[in-house]
Amino acid sequence: MLLGHELRSRREQRGISREDAGSRIRASASKISRMELGRVGFKLRDIEDLLKLYGADRRTIKEMLEVAKESNKPGWWKEYGDSLHKWLTHYIGFEEAADQIRIYESQFIPGLLQTEEYAREIIFGGVEADTVAEQRLEARLKRQKRVETDDNMRMWVILDEAAVRRPIGATTTGLGVMRRQIEHLIRLSTEKDNITIQIIPFAVGAHAAEAGSFTLLRYSDYELADMVYLERLHDGELNDKRSVVEAYTKAMTRLSVSAATPDQTLEMLKGILEDFSVSGDGPVTPV
């Protein structure tokens, strides 16, 4: 998408139509449109011919060809093949490129913030592990690496109180799983300056996101539209339509006002940790 955006910008600056650009590389105007939207792979010869048509210098052409080579390489998530749904692998690529991720979650801790044992309970669903489930777990843990290592990526997460109080796991282990998950959220809240967590207390009642969970992705360094991601039971959808994204952005803003502040949220998490510690297994990590 980033390479496609650069090609479109240079074409428009030169006043060249998609039809004329397509003729240069023996393709249709619709092929140029798909290239500019990042929906097809790139042939290096086509990129070079287009950039020459658009008046790019040698250095720019060399740099853009390197970008094209990288764009044609499969992301790490491709190695999981059919273990991950196609709509999820499509989303992961956009998530990896975003420098701002805003999430509202009503039911569960978001995947990027889950502990391994919490994620295991969610993905396995109480059934015996198999290869597909193990690979899905491994992929989720890989997605989380940015949370720990990329301080330039900012996250703003708003959770309904139900998401942090609902025990996940078998009756005998659920409280322990949740206690360690809450400890993890507390650690992220206190140690990671680029992560903001807020909780919407039950007392707020109905609020701006009663329709369900969503994720907003932003690409600050590039002229790409924000995107909203909606995940359902059997599929997921990425949408960059301005009116749709604006509606969810406004909802996120209203939710942040309704939610407890980050400092209040931290105190809530500590209180919830105590509740889970009453019957949880193993020692409690000091907070």
N, C-alpha and C positions, 0 to 999 in steps of 0.2 A: 504493500500500500504506500509506503514512504517513497519507494522508487517510482511508483506510478504517479504519485503526486508531483514529484520533481519533473517527470516527463511532461505531464499536463501543463505545469507552470511554464516550462520553456517553450512548449508548442504555442500556447496562448500568447506569450510575450512576442513571438515572431509572427503572430497572426496567421498561423498555418492551420488549415482545417483538418479534421480527422481523416477525411477522404484523401487529401493530399499526403498526409503522413502515412496512411495505409498503403498508398501506391508505392511509396519509397521502399517499403519492406515486403511488397507483394502480398498485401493483406487487405482486409476490409476495414471500413470505418468502425464497425462493431468490435473488431479485434483490437483496434487502438483503444476503444472505450474500455474494454475488459482489462487491457494492460494497465491503463491509467487508474483503474479501480483496484488493482492488485488481485484480480480474480483468476489470472492465468500465470503460468511460469514464463520466464524470460529467456529468449535465445540471445546470446551475447552479440551475435552479428546484427540482430535487429536493433538492439540497444545502441550499438556503435553507429549504425546507419541513421537512426533517428536523431541521435545527439549531434552528428555532423550536419544533418538537415537543420537542426535548431541552432546551429552556430556555436556549439560548445568547443572550448579549446582542448588541447591534448590532455592537459592535466585533469580537467573535469571528466573527460571521457574515461581516462584510466581509473579515476576514483569511482565513477558510476559503474564501470564494469566490475570492479571489486565488490560493490554493493550487490550487483546482479548475481554474482557468483554465490555470495552469502545467502541471498534470498532464495536461491534454488536448492540450497541444502535443506534437508529435512530437519525439523526441530527435534530435540531429545524425546519429545512425547510421541514421535512417530514410531519409535522403536517398540512401542507397546502394541502396535498393530490393532487387531480387532478386540483386544481386551478393553480398550476405551471406545466409547461411542464416538462416531464421527463428529457429532455436534459438539462434544466436549473437547476433542482435539482441536477443532476450529477455534473454540473459545480460548483454550490455553495459549495459543499463539498470540492472540490479542492481549491477554492478561500479562504475558511475559514482556510485551513491548510497552505497556502502560506505565507511566511514572506516577499516576495518582489512581488509587483504587478506593472507591467509596461503596460500602456494603450496608444494607439493612437486612437483618435476618430475624425471622419471627419464631423459628422452631428449633434450630440447632446452632452450635458454634460454627462459624464459617470454616470451610475446609482449610484455608490458609492459616488459621489459628488453632487448629485441632492438635491435641497430643496424639502420639501414635496409637495408644490404646483406645482413645476415644474414636479416632478415625477407623480403627479396626472394627469396633462395635457397629459403627454406622455402615461401613461397607459390607461386612459379613452378615449383618442382620441376624446374628444368633445362630447361623448355620455353619456347618463345617467348612473350613477353608478349602479353596481350590486354586488352581493356577491363575485363573482370570481375576479372582478377588485379590490374590496376593499382588498381582501386577497393578491393579487399580490402587491398592494401598501404597505401593512403592511410588507410583506416579504422583499421588497426592503429597507424599513426603518430599518428593523432588520439587514440586511446586512451592513448597514452604521455604525452600532455601533462600529465596529473595527476601523473605521476612526477616531472616536472621542476618543476612550479609549485605543487602543493598539499602544503605541509609538514605540514598537519594530517592527511593521509592516511598511515597507517603500513602498511608492507609488511614481511613476514617471509618470506623465500624460502629454501627448502632445496633444494639441487640434488644429484642423484647425480653422482659424479665423471665418469660417462660423458657427461653433458650438457655439460660444459665441455671435454672432450677430443675429442669426436667432430668431425672436420672437416666443415664444411658448405660446399658449393660444389664447383665443378669441381676436378679435381686440380691444375690450374695456379694456381687462385686461392683454394682452400679454406683454406690456411694463413694467407693474408693476411686473409681474412674473419674467421677465428677469432681471429687476433691482435688485430684491432681490436675484436672483440666482447669479448674478455677485458679489454682496456684500458678499455672502457666499464664493465664490471662493477667494475673496480678504482676507477674514478672515482666511481661511485655509492656504493661501500662507504666511500670516504674523505670524500666531500663531502656526502652526504645522511644526516643524522642520523636521519631517519625510515625509512630502509631498512636492514634487517638481512639479510645473506646468509651462509648456511652451506653447506658442501659435505660430503657423506657420502663419505669416502674408500673406494676399492675394498677396503681392508684390513678394513673393518667386516663385509663379507660380507652374509649375509641380514639384512634389517631390517624395520621395522614397515610399510613401504609397498611390499612386493613386488608388490602387486596393480596398482600403477600410479599415475599422477599425479592430483592433485586440487587444488582451490582452495577455501578457506574464506572466507566473507564475513561481516563483522560490522557492525552498525549501532548504535554505542554510545549515540548521543543519542536513540534511539527504542526503544520496547518491541517491537522486531521480532526474531524468532528468527534466530539465525545460519543460514547456508545453506552447503551444500556443492555444488560444481559439478564434474561429471564429464564429460569430453569424450571421445567415441569417434570412430571413423573417419568415420561418416556422421551423427552427431548429438551433442547434448550434453544433460545433464540437471541441473536445479537441484532440490535436495531440502532441505526444512526440517524433516523428520521428526526429532524430538529424538534418538531412539536412533541414527539414521544419522549425524547431525551429531556426536554425542558420540563415536561410534566413530572418526571421522576426526580429531576434535580430540585424542583420546588418542593416535592414531597420530602426529599432528604433534608432540606433546610428546615422545614416545619418539624420534622422528627427531631432534629438536633435541638430545637427550642423546647420541645416537650420532654426530652430525655434529661436525665440527671447530668450534671456537668461531669467532666472527666474526674475531678477530685471527689465529687459525691459518688461517682460510679466506683471508684477505687474502694471507698468505704463500704459500699454495698457488696462488692465482691468479697471483702474481708468478712462481712457478716454472713454471707452465703457460705463461705468456706467453713466457718464455725458450725453452721447448720449441718453441712455434709460430714463434718468431723465427728459429730456425736455418735454416729453408727458406722463410720467408714473403717476400712481395714488399714492397718499399718500406722506408723507414726506420722504426725502432722509436721510438714516443713514450716519452720518459723517464718512469719511474714513481717 
